[in-house]
Amino acid sequence: MSARRALALAACGLAGGSVLLSAVVVGKQPSRGGGDSEPRPGGSAAPSAAPPGLLLLPPTASCPPAAGWIERAAGSGSYWDSNWDRREPLALINLKKKNEETGEEELASRLDHCKAKATRHIFLIRHSQYHLDGRADKDRTLTPLGREQAELTGRRLASLGLKFDQIIHSSMTRATETTEIISRHLPGVKKISTDLLREGAPIEPDPPVSHWKPEAVQYYEDGARIEAAFRNFIHRADAKQEEDSYEIFVCHANVIRYIVCRALQFPPEGWLRLSLNNGSITHLVIRPNGRVALRTLGDTGFMPPDKITRT
């Protein structure tokens, strides 16, 4: 008798979710009763048999758990969590206070009061090229090419003809200098500096890489801060906001890549699979219903080829 060939296949859900399918491919299986399924008690048909050579196995719980702060909606059967930013109208009201007399009428009114009306446009800008040999952050200033890149990015943003509301930038030197150059092309737009957007190690990447291995404590400290930046800045519009908004965030590659994965509800561990050029533009759109779309990722098509870098 020839030896069996076995191949185990396992498909795991997003970010360590539930197992979807497990199967084993084996040698040819003997037919039973001509290959027809026997009727089940009560007349119901048995589940469809596996194709020849494929045996279905029960699901297993072998997938690694997701990071502690990554939460999934329960019971919907879908991986999109409509309350990902904790601003879903039904989650904002206290159902226990519903007036017994007016009932559903009052509930509908309160829900409408909590609904977002405007769309938020988030422009994530990676800082321009900087001096990598600087020992301290203050020494890691933009290179001459980096300053040219920031000029090109500023011109591109200005050419869009949008009414930008604000520029929020990392407090690190390279991001601050990039912001200063960009803001010359957007006069009147207020600038806000924050430590939350500083560069760091958001979460251990999967698959791991050999050339970049921060200590576990760095993931612990930076990860919490960068997640806090995501929760603080990336969400649907406030219910009081009447018009669409256009906001610019000047920060760093790791931060932007992590934010994109979180906003799209992709496994955040995959952030290092993305690549961003210096001075690139990433455009996220957050609709009033909480749906998120990625318009552009790391766009530098407005730069001449000889001005494009990724350092």
N, C-alpha and C positions, 0 to 999 in steps of 0.2 A: 504493500500500500504506500503510495507516495506521501511524502511529508506535507503537512498543511502550511500554507503561507498565511501569516497573520499580520494585519496592519491596523493599529488602533487610531481612530480619529476622534478628536474632541474639539468641539467649538465652544468657546467660553463667551459669556456676555461681556458688555462693556465694563471696564474698570473692576474686573473681578466679580462680575454678576453671575447669574445662574447658568448652569450648563444647558446648552440647547440640544445637543445631540452627541451620542456616543455610538460607535459602530465598530464591528470587527469584520474584516474581509477574510473569508476562509475558502477552503477548497470547495469543489462542487458538492452541493447538498443532495441527498437522495430525495426523490419525489415521494409525496405521501398522498395516496388516493387520487393520482392523476394531477396533483398540484392544486386542486380546488380546496378552498377553505371550508371547514365543516360549519354548519349553522350553529349559532349559539342558542342556549336556552331562551325561550320566549320568542324565537323567530328572528332575532337581530343578527345581522351578519358580523362575522369576526373581523377584527381589524385587518387591513390589507397586509398580506404577507410581504416580507422583505424581498427585494429582487434576488435572483439566484446568486449565491455566493456572498450575501450580505446578511449578517445577523445583527439585529438591533439589541443593544444592551441598555439596561436602566441607567438614568442619569446618575452622575456621581458629583460629589462636592469637592472636586480636586482643584478648582481654580483658586488662585491666591486672593485673599481679601482685598477690598479697595482701601484706599487711604481713609483714615478716620473721619475726615471732614467731607468726603464725597458721599452724598446721600442720594438715594434713588426713590422715586415715587413708588408706592406700594399698591398692588391690586389692579393696576391699569393694563398690565400686559405690554406696556410700551416703555421704551427707554427714555422718552422725552418727559422730563419733569416740568409740568407747566407752572409750578410754584418754585422754580429754581432760585429765584431772587427773593422769595418770601414776600412778594407783593401781589400775589393773586388775590383779587377782590374778596373772595369767599374766606380767605385766610386772614383778612384784615379786620373783619367785624366779629363781634361777640354774639354768637347765635343765641346764647342764653338770655340776652336782653331783648330778644324779639318781642314786640308788643303782641299780646295774645289776641287783642281785638282786631287789629289791622292785618295780622298774619303775613301772608306772602306779599301783599302790597308794600308793606313797610320794608320787608327784606329786599325786594327788587329795588326800591328807592335807595337803600343804604348801599347795595352793591354798586349801583350806578354812580354813587358819590365817590366810591373808592376806585373806579376804573380809570386807568390811564387813557389820555386822549391823544397824546403827542408821540412822535417817533424820535428816538435818540440816535444820532449818527456819531459814532466813536472813531476818531482817526488816531491810530497808534503809530507813532513815529519812532523809529530806532535812531539813536544818536549818530552823528557822523564819525568818520575815522579819527582816532586819537592816538597820542603817543603811548605805546604799550610799555615803554621802558620806565615810565614814571614810578617812583617808589611809593609815593602817597597819592591819594585821590587828587589833591590840588595840583600835582605835577602831571597828571594825565589829561593834558589839554588837547584841543583839536589840532590836527596837523593842517598845513596849508591846503592840502586836498580836502580834508574834512570840512574846512570852512567853505570851500567851493561847493561841496555836497549840500551843506546846509542852505546855502544861497539857492541852489537848484530846487531843493525841497520847498523852501519858502515861496519861490516863484510858482511852483506847481500848485500849492495850496491856494495861493492868491488867485490863480487863473481859474479855479473852480467857480468863482463868483458866489461863494456861500457866505452867510453871515455867521462867522464863528463866535461862539459865546465866551469861550475861555481857553487858555492853554495851561494845562496842569503838567508839571514836569518833575522828574526826579531831581533830588538835591545834589546829585553827583556832578562833578565839574563838567564832564563831557556832555551831559544832558543839559545842564544849565547854559553852556556856551552855544549848543545847538539851538536851544530855545531863543536865546537873544538874537541870533541871526535870523531865524525864521520870523520872529515877531516884527522885524523891520518891514516885512512885506505884508503884515497884517496889523496896521496901526489901530490903536484903540482897543485891541483885544487884551483883556486882563490876563496876567500871568500869576500862577500859584505854584509854589514849590512844596514838595512833600517828600518825606523820608520813606513813605510806604512803597514808592516806585523805584527805590534803589535796586541795583543789580544784586543777584543772589542765586542760590540753589533752591528752586521751588519744590521739587519732589524728585526722588531718585528715578532716573530715566530707565525705560524699558524698551529695547534692550540696553544693557549697560555699555558704556564705552571705556576703553582702557586709558585714554589720554586725559580724562577728566574725572577725578574721584574725590569729591569733597568728603570731609569727615561727617559722620552721622549727625553730630551736633549742629553742623551748618544747615543741613536739611531741616532739622528741628526748628532752628531759629528763623532762617530765611523763609522756609515754607509757610510758617504761620503768618509772617508779615506780608508776603506776596498774596496769600489767600485773603488776608484782610484788605489788601488793595483791591482785589477783585470784587469782594463783597461791598466795599465802600463806593467804588466808582462804576462798576458794571451792573446795571439793573435797568428795568423799564422806567419810563418817566414817572415823576410824581403826578398824582391825580390833579394837582393844582396847575400843572404846566399845560398851557393852552396851545403853544406853537412848537413845531419841531425844533430840535436843538442840534448844534454842530459843535462838537468839543474835540480838542486836540490833546493828546497825551504823549509827551516826549519822554521816552524812557529807554529800556534796554531789551536786548534780544531774548534773554531767558524769561523776563517778565511778560513780554508781548506773546511769546509762544505759549506760555502757560495760560494766559488770559484767553487766548483764542481757543485752546482746547477746552477750557472750563465753560466758556460762553456757548460753544457748540455742543456741549455735553459729550465730547469725545474723551477717551481715557486720558487723563492728564499726564500719565506716565509717558505718553508718546510725544511730549513737547520737543524733545531733542531731535525728533525726526524731521522737524521743520527747519528751514534755513532762511535767514533774513539779511539783506544787504544793509550797509550803512546808509542812513538817510531815507530808508524805504518807508512806504506808506501802507498801512494795513487798515482797512475800512470795515468796521462792524456796524450792523444796523439792528436796533432793538425796537420791535414794534410794540404798540400799546397792549397787545394780548400776550406779550412776553416771548413771542417767537424771535429767534435770532438768525440773521443771515450774514454771511461773509462776502462782501462785495469784492475786495481785493486783499491779497496777502503778499506783503513784502514788495510792493510795486516800486520799481526804479526805472520803468520804461521812459521816464522823462529825462533821464541822465544819459549823456554820451557814454558809449562803452568804456572809454578810457578813464572815466570818472567813477566807475562802479568798483566798490571793494566790499569785503565781508570780514572785517577784523574787529 
